[in-house]
Amino acid sequence: LNVSAKSNDGALLRVSAIQIGAANLNVSAKSGSANLLRASAILEADAVTKASIFATSAGIAQTSAIKSSQGNLYGYQLYNRAGTPQWLQIFNASATTSVGLGTTIPDKIVGVPDTGGANLSWAIPPTFANGIVIAVTSCPACAAAGASAMTVSLDYK
C-alpha cells in the first residue's frame, strides 16, 4: 500500500493509511505552506507480525526460558500473590543454564509489590540478542527464590 499527498495552498492536509498484513506500508506527504500537516500510519498485526504470549496462572517457581533465539519483549503483566515483594529478572540468554542467579547480571529487573501487580507495554521494545530467560526472586539481582509463585504474562516476538 502506497499513499502520498501534496498541498501547495494554506489548507489543512491530512493523510492516513491502514495496512492489514505484513506487506510494506509507505506513507508520504508534503505541504508547501507553513500550515498544519498531519500524517499517520498503522500496520495491523497478522499471523506473521503478531507477538507471542507466555502466560502462567500457576506462576513460575524461579527460572523459565521464554525464547531461545533473538527476540523483542513488547510488554508484561505481573501479579504477585505473596505477602512480600518479589522481583522479575529478565536476562538476555537462550537457556536457563546460561543464567547463574546471583552472578549473572539481569538486563531488566521489575519489582512487584506484595499482593500487587506491574504492567508495562513498550512502544519501542527492548531486543534480546540471545533469547529471553526470566526468573522470579525475593530480592533484586539475587539468587533467592520468590516467597511464592508469581503470575507472569509476557508479550514477545
Secondary structure, DSSP 8 states (H G I E B T S, - for coil): -EEEEEE-SSS-EEEEEEEESSS--EEEEEESSSS-EEEEEEEE--TTT--EEEEEEEEESSEEEEESSSEEEEEEEEEE-SSS-EEEEEEE-SSGGG--TTTS--SEEEEE-TT-EEEEE-SS--EESS-EEEEEESSTT---B-SS-EEEEEEE-
